[in-house]
Each structure stands twice: as C-alpha cells, then as structure tokens.
Amino acid sequence: MIAFRRRSDGMSETLTMAFCPPNTATLSFDALYRDTVADVHAYAWSLLREQAAAEDVTALAFERAYRRRARFDADRGSARAWLFAIARNAALDELRRRKRTAALSFDPAAEPEPDADGPDHEPERRATVQAALSALEPRERELVALKFHAGLSYAEIGDLLGISESNAGTKVHRAITKLRKACA
Amino acid sequence: MSSHPDPTDALDPAAATELAALDAALAGDPADPEWAALVAAVRAEAPAPQPRFARALDDRVAAGFPRARPAWLRVPASRLLPTLAVASTLLIGGVVVGTGTLGGTTDQAFDAPPTSAQEETSGSTEAASAPAEGDEAAPVGRLPRSSAPPLAAPAPTASANPGLPATARKVERTTTLGLTTDAKGLQDATNGIVRTTQDLGGVVASSQVDSSPSGGEATFVLRIPTARVDAALERFAELASVARLSEGSQDITGSFVSAQDRLSDARAERKALLAALGKATTSRSIASLRARIRGNRAEIARVEGDLRGLRRRADLTRVDVSVRARGTAKDPDAGSAWGPGDAARDALRVLAVLAGVALVAAAVLLPLALLGLSAALAARVLRRRRREAALGVG
C-alpha cells in the first residue's frame, strides 16, 4: 500500500491506492482520476492555452492511462507522476499536430474570465501574473505548470524531463524567480 | 525517465530555502503570505474544466473508455467460430500432410523416373508408391507400381534372339522386393516364392529362413529370366503384402561387345595359327605354333566364358526377396493395425514438424523483430525529440 498527497483543492488529503506485490500494481484508476482531473486539465491548459484543446488532451491522457494502467509500475514512481508524463506527451503531441507551438506564447484573448466574486484587487493581480507568465520561456512555463498544477516533486520533474533532481530544482527556482520578479 | 545525478549542479542553500517555501505554499501552508499569494494567482490562471466536459469524461471513465471495435471484430461469434475452425482444420491438415511427406523421405528415397540415359548407366529406381519397410504395406496381390517407372522391356540377348545384331542392348537388371505377412503366413510365402521361381524357369541362388514363435524373416536371392520377372513379381505380391519394391538396371552392352570383339580376334588368330602350322617345316616352328595355339585356345575359352556370364546377367534378373513376418523384433509393428504406439510416433512426428516450422519461422522473424525493435527505439527517440522541440519554440 502506498499513499500520495492530493493538492488539487489546496487541501492536504491522503488517498490510498491498493497495490499488489512489486511491479504488478493494480492502479486505483477511479481514485486517481477524481484526484487529478482538475490538475491535468489545468496543466494541459497551461501548455495549450485553449479550452477545447485542453479538454481533448485531458480526455486523451486519461484514456491512455486507463488503457496502460496494467503497465503502471509503482517502483518507478508515483501514479501522479506517471499520469502527468502521459498528459505531457499528449499535450506535446497536440502542439506538434496543430503546428501551434506559438500557442505557448501568451494569448490574453484565451484567458478565463475574471472571477466577479473576487477581491477588488484581483483583476489587477491576475493581469500581473498573466504578464509575468507570458514573459517566461515556454520551457519555464512548463516547469511552472509541472510544479503548480501537477504538484510534482523535483525528482519527478527531473525524471519527466530526463534531468537530475537538483538540476530540476535549479530550473524551477530560476523560473519562479523570474516569475516573482515580473510580478513584483 | 531517469535522472542523472550531477554533483556540479547542486542547489545552492538560498534557492533550496525558497523552493522549500514554495513547496510549503503549494501544500497549503499559509506561513508565507507572499508565496501563498503567488501560488493562488498562478493556479487561478488555469480555468476549471467545463461542467459538460467533466460530466462526459466522468461517464467515459465509468464506462471504462469504450471504443468502437474494428469492422472485422464486429463479425458475430457465430460466424467467426466456424471460419476459425475451418482455418484450423486446414492448417492441421497441412501439417499432417507435410508430416507424411517428410516422414516418407526419411524411410525411402523418392527418385524421379529415370531417363533412358540414367537407365543405361548403373542406376537404382525405387517404386515411388511403394511404402517403406515398417510403413503400411500394399494389399496382398497388388504391386505398388502405379507411379513406379515401368520396367524396361526385357533386353533382347543374342542367345534368346539369335537373329538380332551383335550390338543389341544388353541390360542387367536387379530387383529388390520386401514382403510382409503374418507369422502363420511366413512358411506359405517362402514355399510360394520357391515354387514360383522354379515354375518360371528361375533358380534360387541362395535362401535363408529364420522363424520364431513371434514371427520370422526369410531372404532369397533369385535368378529369374528377365522376360518373366514381371510375372514373378505379380505372383510374389499375391503371397504377401508388398512393403518395398526397388528396381535397378545397368547397361552392359559395352562389356558384351568388347568380349565379342575379343572372341572374334581370338578365333581369327586361331585360324591364322592353324594355317601357319600347316605350312611349318621345322620342328622348332611347329612347337612354337602349337604352344601359341594352346594359349589361343585358352583365351577363346576364357572370352567365351565371359560372354556366357554377360549373357546370363542379361538373361537372368537378380531378384532379392525378403519376407518379414509381423511381430519380429526387427520390425515389431510392420503391417500391424494402427495402435497407441503408432499414435505416439505420429504425434511426435507432428510435434517435430511443428518445431521445425517454428524454428524456420523464428529464423525469419527474429531478424525482422530485431529490425522492428531498432526502428521502434529510433522512432521513440525521434518522437521524444520532436515533442521537446514543440516546447523549444515560444
């Protein structure tokens, strides 16, 4: 039995996934889906900046994960990291297919509508964050998405990108620093 | 996905502290308001899934992501199963036929019918339809010669046909016949072989009969007039089941003509020597001529013997006959009914053929599999690079 932390609603919650003996894990797919669907969608939206494309990629990622769930190996990482690796590939495939790498550049028209119930200073704050994100390189924006939406550890990000954990931490820190400076 | 630890890119303490604060904020720890505000702002950037999409995806997850089956899979099982059954039957039938063919070649050579040129030289032709010893024998009374090369017409010989020219073909033929019978029929078969041989003007050159309560075996070397060999074989086939029939022939015309020439020369020399003897006047020359005439006479006798031997080889066909009674130790199952032992042997043979087919298939498929694996790995690397390239342009 293993546990991983859920953070999609900002609350710390422990979900339990049942696993058989090593390397023959039986993934509790429903639990994984309920826990991560919003985060996968947010991550996909961050890469694609388009609602319909984000939904397509989200659905595709979960379908691929469902079909490959028997191949999931808990010894090689968490279910969440495994799922986001699938989602990342699906999102990048979508980018390639549409020849829309430019979609990673910031498009204000694609931004969600401001929350009317938010504080008075929220629209200004959101605009600042949007501008700060748009100033980041695409790979830096992906690092931000992997950290803020996917909630992956630096080791998991390193595995996903094929770099070391410390290198992943350095890159994430560099992106966050640029983001903070832009927001200041 | 594998990380590659690199000691040179270790995180500096200040960065580690900030990342720890970020992790705390991401985990919902409100200790640092600035980090919490940044996390909230970035997360608020991404919209939530549309309710309609969320419901549709929930339904698909609940249904296990059903997907349309390919057209060929939509065929009802009631139609698919008979098709698969027929295909399986054909496959098994092919394997069994292949097994029988391969098994036959191990016991008996299937030579093509010989050409005339082949027959003129030394050659042995086995009846293609004759089963090998140990296999099922032809029924009693039938020679398995439907597809066998027909026996050459009896070679005319000078003695049998004095009017033919001296250059008529002289062919020596040999025949090997294997018979099987039951233990009780061995004695009758051996008696019948001897009687038939004598009736047809042949002789039994040698014979050996070994009998035991469980069976027995008899072997004969017969000399049968060539013109009557076919009749003899037909009558032998009525005595027992024919398990094997092999026929061979060798052209001995060259040897025969050579002997004839030598005989003519020797006779001409004798004539000349006699003429010279009549004209000889001295005792010394007379003695010398008489000595040469004696040598000439011996030479003529020797060549005439050779000619008789050659004529005999052409006129009489050597027929080797073996009669094997069922249940003998050498061939315990020859001619017996198909039983569990045969079934086990057949099963092993089928398995051997299947193993051979699998080996050949592996020999073909393994390189293809390696190529496919290499291509798949290359495609994977290429796909990964292209994916990364999708992020490289901003």
Interface residues (C-beta under 8 A of the other chain):
Chain A: R5 R7 G10 M11 S12 F29 D30 Y33 V37 A38 H41 A42 Y43 W45 S46 Q51 E55 T58 A59 F62 E63 Y66 R67 R76 G77 A85 N89 L92 D93 L95 R96 T101 A102 L104 S105 E111 P112 D115 R125 R126 T128 V129 Q130 L133 E137 P138 R139 E142 V144 K147 F148 H149 G151 Y154 A155 G158 D159 L160 G162 I163 S164 E165 S166 N167 A168 G169 T170 V172 H173 I176 T177 L179 R180 C183
Chain B: M1 S2 S3 H4 P5 D6 D9 A10 L11 A15 A16 E18 L19 L22 L26 A27 G28 A37 L38 V39 A41 V42 R43 A44 E45 A46 P47 A48 P49 Q50 F53 A54 L57 R60 V61 G64 F65 R386 R387 E388 A389 A390 L391 G392 V393 G394
